[in-house]
Amino acid sequence: MTQTEPDKQLLHLVFGGELETVDGLTFRDLDALDLVGIYPNYASAYRVWKQKAQQSVDNAHMRYFIVHMHRLLDPETDTARTD
């Protein structure tokens, strides 16, 4: 039996909010940001991001984002996406 190494946590934050302009990155109200959650890998963060983005499709100013927190916490982390 071979010993397997557990998957390394690659934390991702999903959040969203209304932007001042549809082509900008400035939020209308920082207090109203939707902090959806922190996820252990890109694949799970992507599933939640997609769901939240689809729920807000009627609001052109609403945008959701995925932040690769593992890159902020450990800049030496491999930048290859692991789904």
C-alpha positions in Angstrom: 0.0 0.0 0.0 1.4 3.4 -0.9 1.1 6.4 1.3 -0.5 9.4 -0.4 0.1 12.9 0.6 -3.1 14.9 1.4 -4.1 17.6 -1.1 -2.6 20.9 -0.2 -5.1 23.6 0.7 -5.2 26.3 -2.0 -7.7 28.7 -0.4 -9.9 30.8 -2.6 -12.3 33.7 -1.5 -15.5 34.3 -3.4 -17.1 37.7 -3.0 -19.2 40.2 -5.0 -20.8 43.6 -5.0 -22.3 46.3 -7.1 -19.8 48.2 -9.2 -20.1 52.0 -9.9 -19.8 51.3 -13.7 -20.2 48.1 -15.6 -16.6 48.3 -16.9 -14.9 49.4 -13.7 -13.7 47.8 -10.5 -14.8 50.4 -8.0 -17.6 49.1 -5.7 -20.6 51.3 -4.9 -20.8 50.4 -1.3 -18.1 48.5 0.5 -20.4 47.8 3.4 -22.7 45.9 1.1 -20.1 43.5 -0.3 -21.4 39.9 -0.4 -18.6 37.9 1.3 -19.7 34.4 0.1 -17.0 32.3 1.6 -13.5 30.8 1.6 -13.1 27.4 -0.2 -10.3 24.8 -0.1 -9.7 24.7 -3.9 -10.5 26.5 -7.1 -13.1 23.9 -8.3 -15.3 24.4 -5.3 -14.9 28.2 -5.4 -15.8 28.2 -9.1 -19.0 26.3 -8.5 -20.2 28.8 -5.9 -19.0 31.8 -8.0 -20.9 30.5 -11.0 -24.1 30.1 -8.9 -23.9 33.6 -7.4 -23.1 35.1 -10.8 -26.1 33.4 -12.4 -28.4 34.6 -9.5 -27.4 38.2 -10.2 -27.6 38.1 -14.0 -30.3 40.7 -14.1 -28.2 43.3 -12.3 -25.5 44.5 -14.8 -23.5 46.2 -12.1 -23.3 43.2 -9.8 -20.0 41.2 -10.2 -18.6 38.2 -8.3 -14.9 37.4 -8.1 -12.6 34.6 -7.0 -9.5 35.7 -5.2 -6.6 33.2 -5.0 -5.8 33.7 -1.3 -3.1 31.0 -1.4 -1.1 33.2 -3.7 -1.3 36.1 -1.2 -0.5 33.9 1.8 2.4 32.1 0.0 3.8 33.8 -3.1 6.0 30.8 -3.7 2.9 28.7 -4.3 2.8 27.1 -7.8 0.6 29.4 -9.9 -0.7 26.4 -11.9 -4.5 26.1 -11.4 -5.5 22.8 -9.7 -9.1 22.1 -10.2 
